Amino acid sequence: MNDSTRAESATEASTQSGSEAALPLTIAKPFRLQWEAAQNAHVLLYPEGMVKLNQSAGEILKRCDGTRDLDTLIAELEQAFNATGIGTEVRAFIADAHRRGWLE
């Protein structure tokens, strides 16, 4: 994702309504998230192939199990990685993942 795409995604994500942000995040069918030791990365498997994820994407998507809304996911990531102010980037990634059909 280039800087222009990130900026567009962040703008789009920040305009989400509160009700959309409160919905639990879930990996969409037919995708399946798993750790792939041969790739040393999380991957999204689907019938036609595989998407190798970077570490950040894997950490975000493995938390999209239907039990967390976006704000909870961001709070967990900030706590797990002792980071603050990552909400804009996480929201941009989630918006991109929705556009790609990875999330319901």
Steps between C-alpha positions, in 0.01 A plus 500: 500500500653833402471825695221633277295183546562509876379860518185415302436192715553696820257769386243241402548306822466811713163572340356163606187535704518403866272203439734357234799537733306312771438194283716195578771440242507158332703344220270461198425167340670343302817642659679316779777654707782275618867506598713355222835384637647461151425867431585606858186712484125502539321436172145534375405186310220497245400252226704671227815564702660665798583850624819525706451762772761719662532484878271797565224366274526158664474648849193700401321222312562231760293716735211516250327195645153643551555585868644852465381825352748741343559711811565190713738362238698827495517510880627140509768572241615812685529299821665196340765707324534782753401749232270799483345691213472207260123532456518688170726239340296209634176660376661554157607135485154379607337720233737355239433145621124565466550630145699187412221280638716354779261612777125472546 
